[in-house]
Amino acid sequence: MTSASGIGSWPGTDVAEALRIQRELLGDHDEQADGVRGIPSLPELPARGPGGDIIGRTAGLLVDLAVDLQPAGWRFVDRPGRDAARTAAFWGEDLDELAAAFDGYAGPLKVAVAGPFTLAADIWLHRGERAIVDPGATRDLSESLAEGLRTLLVRLTRLVPGAELIVQVDEPSLPAVLDGRLPTASGFGRLRAIDVQDALPALQTVLAAAGEHGTIVHCCAAYPPLPLLRRSGAGGLSVDTTLITPRGWEGLAVAVEDGVRLHAGCVPTAPEAVVDPVAVADHLASAWSRVGMPPAHLDDLVVTPTCGLAGLTPSAAIERQRACLQVAAELVTRSRG
């Protein structure tokens, strides 16, 4: 069944309102009416400030690793401080409101966390360099994140027992890590590239923590490292399909043939964009056809925005999320010939 979902971030600071919208738009969507299943999520609200952003929010899940906010960004520290307490308070509020908004819910429910390489690229060591420069620190971070994710999933299962949980691991920084494009602390150089073979175990460690729950790796770069992502064991790949090259589409086709579900980021998120669901579906179906995929398999796609919606107004974010449902309904029609 074709599905529609979001990516993660949402505008505003009211998590109760954001969750109400997720439940109404996606969780309670009548899939019998148009053949589309909605996949709601626990949204990130970066407008709340530090700890609401994806890095600080995910760092708040780490076990036995504390971070604090410094002028250069998040940094590992010896003991939790005020920033950690604020992040923990956000998580507490989010989970309380989730339990209320999704009381009695049965169906898919997604939660997003930053992946180990995006975290290691954005959290700084005591000595003033990114954690990614230290293989031991990166390994410790991935293991700590895996443990924190396991704890979070236990809590989510208890709060929404009817949910089919899906973990989205966000890795926007992974291409820069693999290509050696991250700047040094001074800004005058670039950090050494990480070999793909060395990157795979850390990503697999975090994905394995999801256990029996569904998993997705999200990378919205123009050239996502598809061979690595396919080998990671994730059940789904979430990419910005408006940026994917013909060669990239071939890599996606290989993944789909291997049983990986494509989360197609095809609904534009730029505030000035005008979204025509029919045109978006036509573009996606054409790219699908060019790589030799049968139209019937469009039925298994998940339609998402190209990226998070935090940069939009609440009304515009709702409009884009509705557009995802409309594009998915168009794909249902095409999949049936």
C-alpha positions, 0 to 999 in steps of 0.5 A: 500500500502506498503511504505518506509521511513526514521527515521529522521537523515541524514549525512552532513550539507547541508539541501537543498541537503538532502531535494533534495534527500528526494524528488527524492528518496521518494517523486517522487518515481513511486509507480505504478512501484512496488506498493511502496509509498515513505514517505519523511521527513524533515531530522535532520542534527546533524552534524551541531552541537548544535541545529541540534541534536534531543534534541536541535532541538526539544527544539527550538520548546518549547513555553515559555521555554528557553534552553541553552547548558551547559557542562552537556547538554541542560538546562532550562534557564530564557531567550533565548541566543545564542544557542536558536538563532542558533537553530531558524536559523536552523529551519528557513533555514530548512523550507525555503529549504523545501518550495523550494524543495517540491514546488508543492508536494502532498503526505505524508511528515513526520517531527520528534520531540523528545517526552516529556520523551526523552526531560525531560530525556535530559534537565536539571533543574536549580538545576542540575538534569534532568527535568524528576525528577520533575512531574510538569516540565515534565507536563509543558514541554509536554504542551509547546512542544504540543503548539510548535508542533501545530505552526510548523504544521501550518507553514508546512501546509502553506509552502507545502499545498499539503502535508499529514503531519505525525508527528513522536514522537521519544522516545528512552529514554522512556524505561529507564525512565519507568525502572528507568535506568537513572543515577542521576547527580552524576552518582552514583545512578538511578532516580526513575522509572516513572509509566506507568499510569503517563507517558501516559497523557504527551505522549497523550498531544503531540500526540493530538497536531497533530490534524487531521495529522498522528502520529507515536511513534518511539522507537528503544529500544530492549524492547519498552513499547508496551502496553503504545505505543498502548494506546497512540493513535498514528496511527503508531508504529516505532520500530527496528524489528531486536531487537524485541523478539517473545513476542514483535512481539505478542504485535505488532500483537495486535497493527496492529489488532487494526489498528495501522500501523507498521513502521518496522525498518528492514534495518540495519544502521551499516556502515559495514552491507551488505544489501540483500533486499530479505533476509531482506524481508524474515526475516520480512515476517517470523516473521510476519507469526509466529504471525499469521498475514496473508501475505496480511497484509504485504501490509500495512507495512512501511519499514524503516532503524533500526535507523537514517542514520547520522552515514553513509556517504551520499552515504551509506545513499542513498544506505540504503534508496534505500534498504528500497524501495527494501525491500518494493517491495519484501513485495508487492510480498509476500503480493500478494501470 
